[in-house]
């Protein structure tokens, strides 16, 4: 009798260890099993989303730490401000006046740095909020792998654009030139347009934005930027190239009369240039 009871108990424990058939296909289970092909894809997407969410939360944590550091710098600047005022009172000679001016410039730079960091943090917080919201939305709808990739690409593109907005015009211009040299004309155009919008070398920025459009065979875009550049600075060293590429762009757009005017202007104003020789061949 005892043997029978013990066998029944062993059987019960064995059944308890086995997963229930009713749990098969449950994606919310800690260890899901019995999944179909599509359910496995959904589960893989969920894991990928969870990984991204962890990264976003990690970024938020790091951002909080950085903000605390900036707050510390701000308090230091306030302390320095009091010190600067005391030093100014003591500095009366012309030589000391120069030192006073240098201190004032240092103070200005520190305040500018703090202000810039605050603006950067503000932009990053907005981006992280948007990313978190979008990821939650994706997770709730169980999108396909291809749809997931598309949505994630949108997120990271938006992240890139927003982070670029916080950069100075000179930095954007440098980045644009690097992209231009690598013949990444789409990226170069975007960056040159951004540097022009920030009024950093607007004539040159528009010229190189036009060149990026020209080499991408977007001739209408090229003409638009060349016109802006020429209106801002008509004596630039790149004017022969600007006139030549404007003429060729107009020619490609079927505006042959307008193109001929630009070819003739180029030959008249810059007769000894390589661009003028090419213009003569077109005429």
C-alpha angles and dihedrals in degrees: 000000000000089000091055092049092049091050090051091050091050089050092050093050090048091053090047090056093052118087115252117251088227090064094058113121094016104145092189092060115107089235107025118195140172091047125167121231092262092046090052089053090050090049091051090051091050091053091049091050091048089053091051091047090053089051091051092050089048090052090050090052092050090047091055090052092050091049090054089052092050089049087054091050089049091055089048090052090051089052091048089050090061090047092050091054091052092048091049090057091054096046110084108140122087091249091051089047088064090053089049090054091049090052090050090052091049090052091049091051092049092050091047091051092051092048092049092050091050091052091047091052090049091053093045092051091052090049094048090049091052092047093050091048092048093047091051089051092050091047092051094052098046094224123197121263093258092048090048091053091050093050092047090050089054090051095051093043089054090046090053094048094049093047090051091054091066093056124098122253092249092053092049090049091052092048090048092053091051091051090046092053089051088051091241089143098169091057092040092053093050092049095045089050089051093049089048090051088055088052094243108148089330095183094051092039091055092045093054091042086055091048090051089053091045094054089045087055092241092135099171090056090047093053091049093054094042090055091051091048094048092048090054099046120005096177099060119136090240094058095107090055091043092053093045095049091044089054093046091047091052089047090053089050090055094251095127098160092054090044091054091053091056092046090052093046090052093050091047098047100035106024097157098050128105088238090059091053090053090047091055090056091053092051 
